[in-house]
């Protein structure tokens, strides 16, 4: 029995199964996010390097400039800060995409629904029953809102609401003044 398990045919069939699982459509779909993240990391590192080289070249004085006195390179602090912020943002975003993709591949999660299902199972929630119940409630609420809107043709716009609120505030102010006059008497 051990000899048959270590036979060349058994080893090649095991290798084929492993290669099929790694190159399956599901695994390829999971690895696309990792590949996209890696591509973005390479792109942002190129952009960062280019920006650093540009700043370095700007700091080198011209050949015939005096080394004493005179104006050096003018630096715009706000522009430098904005440039640093945008470069840092794209670097963090690209690394985040890469890490999320690697994490989803490592945990064998292929879609958002699959991740929700796993979390709900671990929390002990009934996934199908809750999804249909919530969807039914949202559908009923949306239908009732649309019926009310259809029945009530005099739906007030935001401008009308602000006018009504202004009138209410005016009435409250007048009532407050009347109350103060009554207290003074």
N, C-alpha and C positions, 0 to 999 in steps of 0.2 A: 504494500500500500504506500509506503513512503517513497518507493522508487517511482511509482506512477505519479505522485504529487510533485516530484522533482524532475519529471521527464521534460524534455524540450517542448513538447506540445503543450503541457500544462503551463509552463512558464510563458510561452508566447501568447497563449490565450489570456493569461492574467495581464500581460503587458498590453495586449490589445484592448482589454476592458478598461485599464487605467488610462490609456491614451484616448479612448473614446469618451471617457467621462471628462477628461481635461479639455478636449476639443469639441465637446458637445455644444449644440446651439445655446443651451442655457449658460454654460461656462463662458462661451464667447461673448454673450450678451452682458454677463457680469464683468468681464474683463474690458469691455469697451469703455466703461467709466474710469477704470484704472489707466487705460491707454490715453484717454482724453486728458486725464489729470497729469500724467507724465508729459504729454505734449505741451500742455499749458505751463508746467514747471519749466521745461526747456525754453519755451518762448519768453516767459517772464524773466528767466535768468539772463537771456540774451538782451532783453530790454534794459534790465538793471545794469548789466555790464556796459552797455552802450551809454547809458546816462552817466555812470561813474567816469568813464573815459572822457566824455564831453566835459564834465566838471573839472577833471584833472587838466585837460588841455586849456581850459579857460583860466586856470590859476597860474599857468606858466606865463611870465611876462614876455613881451615881444623882444626880439633880438637887440634892437637899438634903444630900448627904454633905459632910463636911468635907474639905478638900483637904490638911490637915495631920494627921498621925498617924492613929490609928484603924486598923482592919483594912481592908485592901483586899480585892480578890477573892481568895478562897482557890483555890489551884491544886493539883489532884491530879496529881502527876507521872506516876504509873503509868497513870492513865486517859488523860492526854494522849498518852503514848507509845503506848498501845494504839490510840487513835483515829488517830494519825498513821500507825502501821504498817498498819492496815486500809485507810486511804485510799490509801496508797502502793501497797499490794498490788493493790487493784482497778484503780488507774491503770496499773500495769505490766502486769497481765494483759490489760486491754482493748487497750492499745497493742500487746502481743505478738500478740493474735488478729488485729488489723488488719494488722500487718506480715507475719505468716505467710500470711494470705489474699492479700495483695498480691504476695508472693513466689511463691506457688503459681500465681497468675494470670499473673504475668510470665513464669514458666518453663513455662507451659502444662501444669501437672500437675493432673489432675482427681481422682485417687484415690491412696490409699496404695500399692496394688498397682502402679500405674503408676510411682510414684516408685521403688519397690523395683526394678522391672524396668529402669528407666533406670540406676540406680546399678549394678546387677549387670552390665548390658551394658558399661558403662564400665570396670568392674573386670575384665571378661573372664570372668565366671562364667556357666555354663549354668543359666539360671533354672529351666526346666521339670524338668530331671533332678534338680537339688538339692532342689527343693520336694517332688517325689514321694519321693525317697530319705529325706528328713528326716521326712516325714509317715508313711512306712512304718515307720521306726525307732520313732517315738513311738507309733504304733498297736501295734506288737509289744510295746513296753515296758509300755504301759498294760494290754494284755491279759494279760501275764504277772503283773503286780501284782494284777490282779483275780482271776486264777486262784489265786495264792498266798493271797490273802485269803479266797477261797471255800473252799479246801482246809484252811486253818488256822483253825479256829473259835476257837482260844484266842489270838486277837490281843490283845496286852497293851495296856492303856490307858496314858496318860501317868502316871497315879498309880502303876501297877504298875512302870513303868520307873523312876520316882523312888525307889520302895522298893528296887528291885534295885540301883540306883546307891548308895543309902545303905548297903546291906549290903556292897557291894563296897568302899566307902570305909572302913567299919568293919573289914573283914578286912585291908585295907591298913594301917590304923592299928595293929591288933593285931600284924601281922607286923613292922611297923617297931619297935614296943615290944619284941617278942621279940628282934629283931636287936640292939637297943641293950642289952638285958640280957645277951645273949650276948657282946657286945663288952666289957662291964664286967667279966665274970667272969674 
